[in-house]
Structures are given as structure tokens and as C-alpha cells.
Amino acid sequence: MRSTADALRHRFGDFDAEIDSLEPDTARAWQLLANRGVCRRFKPEPVPVAIVDTLCALALSSPTKSDLQQRDILIVEDAAKRARINELLSEQDWLPAAPNFLIFLGNNRRQRQIHAWRDRPFVNDHLDAFFNTGVDAAIALSAFILAANAVGIGCCPISTIRNRAQDVSDLFDMPDHVYPVAALGFGYPAGETHISARLPLSATVHRDRFDDSAIEADVNAYDRRRHAIFPYRKQRDVARFGEQEFYGWSEDKARQYSNPERQDFGAFVRRKGFKLS
Ligand SMILES: Cc1cc2nc3c(=O)[nH]c(=O)nc-3n(C[C@H](O)[C@H](O)[C@H](O)COP(=O)(O)O)c2cc1C
């Protein structure tokens, strides 16, 4: 594992981390965060149930808006349901070999139930009701990953679960106002994880006002730096866009979002009872 300073320099380019005189536990925590990387190759042994439960407890110890606790975790243990998930998400070719699988849910149902039990009007039935559940679920997802990484477990979030949101909802009996935000495949890594380069902090950290006046130059420089460290092995959609001599991150992301994705997700969320205005 790289030192924190080295990992952050590798990720962000020209950056000097302030890491002097840290307590050993803090130094270790920062080093883990700096070295974090997605994992899609796993050993076959599953993570034991007791550890998964503890990771869920740690994930749900993360902050939650107004203490509303509008996120849940659905652990998939049933072999037939897991096989169906592998089938529904067949474009995730690494997923069948991930020994563990769970889904982070947005849950605004409980809040509405509480209003009914306490006979109080639920008057915040608008976009925020949906948005808060998604944010809460994402925070828990992140906490789960960091807690898992700390005990040597590798993870890959899966937003493509929302490509099949209705099927997934039906498979797991999700009622109104409960929906999948992202899934997570996890297990013990087979091999090293990779530290992905990130946009420079000059592009993504703003001081006192939003300023992206240098963004195009920043992105172009990032494309080059990233390419030098870890070039894309494959160009996306060559039949449509052709092969490019230099293929950077921005070209890849522009190609990725030139294809429609999840255009029916809004309709699914409305069917779940959310009002999005
Ligand atoms: C919310 C979320 C959804 C993601 N969905 C998928 C997915 O559906 N399939 C996949 O292979 N990776 C998915 N990823 C993993 C990202 O592709 C990965 O985090 C990204 O390439 C950056 O790499 P890094 O995590 O190693 O920095 C997702 C990550 C996040 C945070």
C-alpha cells in the first residue's frame, strides 16, 4: 500500500498532503482512504454473516438527514434471488463471482407510516422527500465501503441495478416509497486494487465562490496525466465514434453519456408514489 502522501499525489497530481504528526490510528485511516479503489475480482469465500451484519451496523451509524434514517439495507442470501439478480444485471460480467451482494434502499415509507400512526399531516410530499432518501442511502453506502475496506474486504457499488428498478423492486417486495439506490458486490479481493487518478483539486474544490474558469484546461491536463498512469484499454462505441489516437477520460465520459441510460427511472420513482416537483 502506498503512503497517504504518495497515494494522494498519484491521484491528484501536484498535491502535498498535510499528514505530519498524525496518531498511528489516524495515519492508518487516512492511508486506507487515500488508497481506496473499486474491487471487481474476488476470492470465492463469502464474507461471514456476522461481519456483514456488523458492516451494516457501521454503515447505518453514518450521518442521516434530521435523524430521519430514511435508508435501509437489503442483504441478498437466497441463491435463487441472487441468480435472478445476476441475470438481470448480466452486463456486469464480474458480478456472478462476487460472493456477497446487498442493496442500499431509499425508504420514505417509514416516515409516512409514522405520520399515520401519530396522526400528523405529511406536508413535505415533494422532490425533497425523494432526494433525502437517496442522499442518506449514498452516505450509508460509502460508510459500508470504508468499514469493509478497513478489514480487507473489497467492494463495487452497482448503480446499474436501477436499469432494472421495477424488476428488482418486484423481486424483493419493495412497497411504495422504497426503492433501490445502488447495490454492492463485495468479498475478499483477488489481487491488488488500483488507485484511480482524480480531477485536480483546482477543478473540484472551490474557495468562497464557485469558479470553473480554468475547467477545460484542467480537464485536458487531467486526461493526459491519467492516460500516462493508466490508459483506457478499450475505446467505447468505436462503431459509432471511431477509434481515436488519444483517448482520455473526457472522451470516454462523453461517449458513455451519448447513450441513453435509465430514461424510465423517473417514471419508476413516480410509480413508487414520489412526487418529483
Ligand atoms: C454510486 C456508484 C455506482 C456505481 N455503479 C457501478 C456499476 O453499476 N458497475 C460498475 O462496474 N461499477 C460501478 N461503480 C464503480 C465506479 O465505476 C468506480 O467507483 C469508478 O470507476 C471510480 O473508481 P474507484 O472507485 O476505484 O476510484 C459505481 C460507483 C458508485 C459510487
The ligand as a Tripos MOL2 file, in Angstrom:
@<TRIPOS>MOLECULE
LIG
   31    33     1     0     0
SMALL
NO_CHARGES

@<TRIPOS>ATOM
      1 C1        -22.9420    5.1750   -6.8790 C.3       1 LIG1
      2 C2        -21.9720    4.3240   -7.6740 C.ar      1 LIG1
      3 C3        -22.4550    3.4780   -8.6340 C.ar      1 LIG1
      4 C4        -21.5860    2.6500   -9.3500 C.ar      1 LIG1
      5 N1        -22.1110    1.7570  -10.2490 N.ar      1 LIG1
      6 C5        -21.2810    0.8800  -10.8480 C.ar      1 LIG1
      7 C6        -21.8200   -0.1270  -11.7030 C.ar      1 LIG1
      8 O1        -23.0270   -0.2090  -11.9450 O.2       1 LIG1
      9 N2        -20.9540   -1.0220  -12.2540 N.ar      1 LIG1
     10 C7        -19.6030   -0.9760  -12.0100 C.ar      1 LIG1
     11 O2        -18.8740   -1.8360  -12.5150 O.2       1 LIG1
     12 N3        -19.0650   -0.0150  -11.2160 N.ar      1 LIG1
     13 C8        -19.8640    0.9060  -10.6270 C.ar      1 LIG1
     14 N4        -19.3480    1.8480   -9.7820 N.ar      1 LIG1
     15 C9        -17.8990    1.8730   -9.5330 C.3       1 LIG1
     16 C10       -17.2610    3.0370  -10.2750 C.3       1 LIG1
     17 O3        -17.1950    2.7260  -11.6570 O.3       1 LIG1
     18 C11       -15.8730    3.3350   -9.6880 C.3       1 LIG1
     19 O4        -16.0360    3.7310   -8.3580 O.3       1 LIG1
     20 C12       -15.2040    4.4180  -10.5110 C.3       1 LIG1
     21 O5        -14.7940    3.9160  -11.7520 O.3       1 LIG1
     22 C13       -14.0220    5.0250   -9.8290 C.3       1 LIG1
     23 O6        -13.0930    4.0460   -9.4850 O.3       1 LIG1
     24 P1        -12.5600    3.9570   -7.9870 P.3       1 LIG1
     25 O7        -13.7510    3.6660   -7.1040 O.co2     1 LIG1
     26 O8        -11.5670    2.8460   -7.9930 O.co2     1 LIG1
     27 O9        -11.9660    5.2790   -7.6540 O.co2     1 LIG1
     28 C14       -20.1870    2.7120   -9.1020 C.ar      1 LIG1
     29 C15       -19.7060    3.5990   -8.1250 C.ar      1 LIG1
     30 C16       -20.5810    4.4000   -7.4160 C.ar      1 LIG1
     31 C17       -20.0330    5.3260   -6.3570 C.3       1 LIG1
@<TRIPOS>BOND
     1     1     2 1
     2     2     3 ar
     3     2    30 ar
     4     3     4 ar
     5     4     5 ar
     6     4    28 ar
     7     5     6 ar
     8     6     7 ar
     9     6    13 1
    10     7     8 2
    11     7     9 ar
    12     9    10 ar
    13    10    11 2
    14    10    12 ar
    15    12    13 ar
    16    13    14 ar
    17    14    15 1
    18    14    28 ar
    19    15    16 1
    20    16    17 1
    21    16    18 1
    22    18    19 1
    23    18    20 1
    24    20    21 1
    25    20    22 1
    26    22    23 1
    27    23    24 1
    28    24    25 2
    29    24    26 1
    30    24    27 1
    31    28    29 ar
    32    29    30 ar
    33    30    31 1
@<TRIPOS>SUBSTRUCTURE
     1 LIG1         1 GROUP 0 **** ****
